[in-house]
Amino acid sequence: MKVLFSKTVYFLIISVALLGIINSTAALLLGFVYTLIFNNPFKAYSHKAIHYFLKISVVGLGFGMFIKETFETSKEGLNLTIYSIFLTVALGSLLTRVLKLDLKLGHLITSGTAICGGSAIAAISPVIRARSETISIALGIVFLLNSIALFVFPAVGHFLKLTQEQFGLWCAVAIHDTSSVVGAALGYGDEALRIATTVKLSRTLWIIPLSIVSMFLFKTKREKINIPYFIVLFIGAIIINSCHILPEPATHFIVLMAKRLLIITLFIVGSTISMKDLKSTGIKPIILALTVWIFISIFSLLYILN
């Protein structure tokens, strides 16, 4: 009976999110509170759902963008992307050795912070042959910081009176996962969301060179590199919208549904956060992740403001 009730509440929250009644921050918080009360009955499927829902949502958002604007936005964020990735990887590698952390764990946390959180960790972990326990710890820490970012970044953005352009760029660089980037930007404004999504996805392509570098660092040259193919679909959606192939009401509806699916995704992300898993990680990996994250957040913010 209790299991049936918990499942009913779960789908009720998803229905509310689909109707657009709650925002991204509330969805994440509801997910976390839900799993504390009921213990997520769908935990085994949650990470796969996040994986697919996020990609579908991002492709859907492409139907609200245009080629010229997207190209200009990607170009504007290129220098900051290059600087931030190189500095983050360098600092993370140094701190991993100073803290005497497992090199593969340190590399996964650093890679997740430098590029795109869980996606980077998922792509690089098979390349360096990381153990499942190491992957779980890295993912747990990144999910925790993503959750914090959803609350902190919009508050800081409003306090500093950042424009939508500034906030979108800052989110794309300083927040780990694409889901949290678009979640934070979603409530800040449509322009912030467009810029955050575009810059974050162009940043995601850096998974490929980082994976190649990782092969040489850990001497695993025959491993397969996971390429984020959904970015091609995202670009295809932008081209379709730019050529006005679909009527405007149709593209508006697709974008609206994509935004609501993102809110559902954030609820599922919240429902996967486990206090037990976080307690078992130890303090050193959290120190590494926090230090690198705070550094890249401050560096990117100062770069954007100046």
N, C-alpha and C positions, 0 to 999 in steps of 0.2 A: 504493500500500500504506500509506504514511504517513497519507494523508488518511482512508482507511478506519479505521485504528487510532485516529486522533484523534476521529473521529465516534463510534466505539464507546465510547471513554472518556467522551465528552461525555454520551451517553445512559445510560451506567452510573452516572455521578454523579447525573443526574436521577432515575434509578430509586431510588438510595440515599436521595435527598431525599424522594421520594414515600413511601418506607417509614418515614420519620420517624427515620432513623438519625443524621442530622446536624442541628445547630441553625443558626440564621440567620447567626451570625458565621462559622461554619465554611464555610457555603455560599458566602458572599461571598468569603472567602479562597481557597477552592477554585477559584472562577471566575477570580479574578485570576491565580493560579498556573497554571491551565490555559491561559489565553491567552498567558502568557509562554512556556510550553513548546511549545504546539502552534499558536498563531495561530488564533483562533476561526474555524472553517469556516462558521459560520452568522451571522457578524456582520451581514450584510445584512438578516437577519430578526429579529435580537435585539431591536432597539428596538420593533418592532411587537409582539413576543411579550411584552415587559415591559409595554407599554401595555395589552394585553388581559388578560394574566394578573393584573395588579394589580387591575383593575376587577372581574374575576370573583371574586378572593379577598376583596375588600372587601365585595362584595354577600353572599358566603357568610358572612362574619363577622357580618353583620346578623342571621342566624338564631340567634345566641346572645345577642341583646340584647333589651331591653324598652323600650317607649315612655317610661314614667315616668322610668326611670333615665337614658335617653339625653337626655331633655329637661333634666333636672336637671344632668347633666354639661355639656351645651352652655351652659347658663345660667351655671354656675360659671366656665367658661373664657372668657366673652364679654368681660369687661373687659380681661383680659390680652391677648386676641386683638386688640382695638381698639388698645390702647396700643402693643403690639409692632409691629403693621403700620405705624402712622403713624410711629413712631420709626425703624424700619428704613428705610422709604422716604425719610424726611428725611435721615438720616445717609448713606445710599447715594448720594443725589442730590448732597449736598455733597461727598463724597469723590470722586465721578466728576469733578467740576470741579477739585478740588484736584489730583488725579492727572493731569488733562488726558487722560482716557480718552475713547474714542468714546462719545458720549452714549447711543446705542442699546445698545451692549454693557453700559455701566454700568447702564442701566435694566433690562435683562434679568437681569443678575446680582442686582441689588437686588430685583426682583420675585420671582425664584426663592427668595431668602433670606426675603423677607417672608411669602410665602404657601405655596407647595407645590412648590418646586424645578422639576423638568423639566416638570410639568404647566402651571405658570404661564408658563414660558418658551415652551412650545409654543403656549399660548393667546394670549400677548401679541405674539409675534414677527410674525405676519401683520398684526396691528393697526397696528404701527409700521413695517411693511415692512422688517424687518431682513434683512440679507444672510445667506445660508446659512453663510458663514464665521463671522459674528458669533454666530449661533445655536449652531454647533458648539462654539465657545470657551466660551460661557456654560454649555452643557450639560456639557461636559467638566469644568469647574471644580466645578459643582454635584455631579456624580457623584463626584468625588474627595472632596469634603467629606462627602458622604453616607456614603461608605465609612469614612472616619475616625470619623464619629459612631457607627457601629455598634459600634466597638471602645471608644471613649472614654466614651460616655454611660452604659452599664451599669456600667462600672468606677467612674465618678464617683458614680453613684447609690448603689452599694453602699458606697463609702467614706464618703459623707455620711449613710448610713442613711436614704435617702429612702423614704417609704412608697410603695406601689404607686400610690396616687392622685397623690401629688406627682410621681413619676417619669413617669407617663402624661401628665400635663399638661405637664411640662417637655419631653418628647419632641415632643409635638404642636406646641409653639410654636417650639422651637429647632432642630429637625432639618428639613431642606428637603423631601425627597420623602416621600410617603405610604409608599412601599415600605420606606424606611429607618426611618421612624417606627414602623411596625408590626413591623419586623424587630428593632429595639432593644427594644421593649416585649414582644415575644413571649417572650423568655427571662427577663424580669423577673417576669412573673406574669399571670394571666388578667385581673385587675382593671386592671392597668396597660395591657394590650392594649385592653380595652374603652374606657377613658377616652381613650387616645391616638388610637384610630381615630375615635371620636365627635367629639372636639375638632378633630382634623385635617381631617375632612370638612366640618365646619361652617366651618372656616377657609378651605377650598378655595372656598367660595361667594364669597369676596372677590375672586376672579378677575374677576367681572363688573364691580363698580365700578372696580377698578383698570384694567381694559381700557378703560372709558369715559374715565377720567382720562388714560390713555395716548394716546387718540385726540386729545384736545385739546392735550396737550403736544407731540405730534409732527405735529399738523395733518393727520390722516388719518381724517376723520370718516365716510367711506363704507365702511370695512372691516368685515368680519363678525366678530362676537364668538363665540368658542367657549364654549358653556355646558356645564359638567360634568354631563350628563344621568344618568350612572350613579349619582349621589347619590340620585336619585328611586327607583332600583331598591333601593339600600341601605335607604332609608326603608321601602319596600314589604316588604323582608325582615323588618325589625324589627316591622312591623305584623302580618305573618303569624305570627311567633313569639309576639308578645304576645297574639294571639287564639287561640293553640294550635290552629291549623288543621292543622299537620303533627304527627305523633306525636313525642314527645321523642327517641327513638332516631334518627329521621331527621334532626332538626335538629342533634343532637350529631355525627352523621356528616358533615353538610355543613360544620359549623364545623371539624372535624378536617381534612377535605380542603382547606378554604380556607387553614388554617394551613400545611399541607404545600405547597400551591401557592405560597404566599408565599415559602417557603424555596427552591423551584425558581426563582422570580423573582429572588431575591437572588443565586443562582448565576449566572443569566444577566446580571444587572447587573454582577457582578464580571468576567465574561468580556468585557464591552464596554470595560473601562478600558484605555486605550492609553497607554503611556509616551511614545510618539512624539507623540501629540496633546497631551498635557499639557506636554511640553517646548516645543512650538511656540506656546503661549499667551502667553508673556512673563510678567514678574513683576508688572506693575501690576494686571492683572485679578485675579490671585491675592491681592495685598495688599488690594484692595477687598473681595473675597469673604470673606477671613479676618477682616478688621477688623469688618465688619458682622455676620458670624456669631458672633464672640467676644462682641461687644457684646450681641446679642440673647440669647445663651446665658446670660451673666452677669446681665443685666437680668431675664430671666424667672425664673431660679433664685432671685434675691434676692426677687423679688415673691412667688413661691410660698412661700418659707421664712418670709417676714414677713407 
